[in-house]
């Protein structure tokens, strides 16, 4: 499933990238068309500033790895547009009188831009200066119209498709044209002034740091002056709030009845003079960069919060492992106590045996019996060694089961933490961020990589649980056999018999060393009542040494198995922890780089205004 989702995301990113590239090729005709008769804004004194801006926009693409391909293209276009003619973009919803307004603004002698009550076209009309009327289709969505109009000497006017239309391509083309604009005329109408869709579109314009002039069209449809003022105040209040600009100009006009056109033309000539145009031309690329970096700062901080939550999950996972080891070490002492009790019981049985058998009345008959040694061994096994093998084997088996069960429980707990609601909500939050900002494969890769690691970790936990569930018996048998095998050598050397590893032959296991072939030969020296305490102590010492040897071997095997299980658990989490650490370092570097760029942009804006003030 995760592979399918990954492929789907990659297809979406590829489609978006191709679509954006197509739009860029369409918009590139703005600078490639024949505009040789346009007058440039930049003069020699501002070339150094322009060069600094270009270098900044080029260098950040190398320094900041997080940038998507579409955003890199935007930065490239922004630095290229510095040398292009001033771009005045007219936007608005369909049927707001936008195209009629442009026709009137240019003199109204002919319908340069097509008008109509329906959104029938998605073509962008770019009005340029030319010695005669000439229409050139640049692409499917771009048409250049050359006109002998002095207003177009230093300005290209762009008539965009109406927004909020049924045709979604209209909205997309217009939105992707906004970053290239130097100044925006936003046309609304009195029949639906400042609708919610217009407000949202102005929000997008404001994100690109664009200067906006509001055109309130069809003012002739309101007869009463009081009603006109109400509509104007309503538009002004909302526009200033959205654009965060108390000085945003608003012009009530009627493009059809020529009301307010002269005032607007005067304003454009005086307020939008060469100095203002030059400032906008130099600052707009910086505004594009700011908007892009604001977006990535938001993404970075949201990623950072996700990684903080991931850190907390990792802390819980490692804490579970530490707690697992601590509890295992504590509980192991209890498991050893069970085996110790078997040996303590054996000592009690041995003392009773000696009290009953090691006395003169019982020993004399054995001296003259040919089977005295074997009879003594049989009695010893029946009274002292009885069920020792079975009890110890059972304890070892229980210990192995306990070790595996506790390990499984911890792995299950790790898996449970990975399915917490916090991780699910983080995934949803990240996906929402990607959708909101329409970011590139860089964001998608972060989401996919993180989810793949989590999925892999969960799968490995489930595999471990399944394997241990199906192989618990075999693992316990192997561990028991390993312990008994190790004890075989120890007992044979230290005790002088076949050892604990061959408990099946415990009947011949000389626990005390007193039942060997030389026993009968030394009875006259040792087996007398007055030496009973010495014999008992020697036998207790032998049993105690065997208990300690077994404990040592069990502890050795237990520590070995515990270390292996703990290492596997930590190795399980390691890719997740490493991913979080690496991403945090990347985010830290990205934040530092973006903050450095923002400081450079702020300084460039100060230098631009300082340079223009000196010019005056």
Protein Blocks (a to p, Z undefined) as FASTA:
>chain_A
ZZmmmmmmmmmmmmmmmmmmmmmmmmmmmmmmccklpccfbdfklmmmmmmmmmmmmmmm
mmmmmbcfklmmmmmmmmmmmmmccdddddddehklmmmmmmmmnnopacfbacdfbdfb
fcdcdddddfbdcdddfblmbccdddddfklmmoccdddddehifblmlmmmmmmmmmmp
mbdcddddfklghifklmmmmmmmmmnopacddddehklmpmblklmmmmmmmmmmmmmm
mnopakbccddddfknopoklmmmmmmmmmmcmklmmmmmmmmmmmmmmmmmmmmmmmmm
mmmmmmmmmmmmmmmmmmmmmmmmmmmmmmmmmmmmmmmmmmmmmmmmmmmmmmmmmcfk
lmmmmmmpcklmmmmmmmmmmmmmgoklmmmmmmmmmmmmmmmmmmmmmmmmmmmmmmgf
klmmmmmmmmmmmmmnopafklmmmmmmmmmmmmmmmmmmmmmmmmmmmmmmmmmmmmmm
mmmmmmmmmmmmmnopnbjklmmlmmmmcfkopacmklmmmmmmmmcfklmmmmmmmmmm
mmmmmmmmmmmmmmmmmmmmmmmmmmmmmmmmmmmmmmmmmmmmmmmmmmmmmmmmmmmm
mmmmmmmmmmmmmmZZ
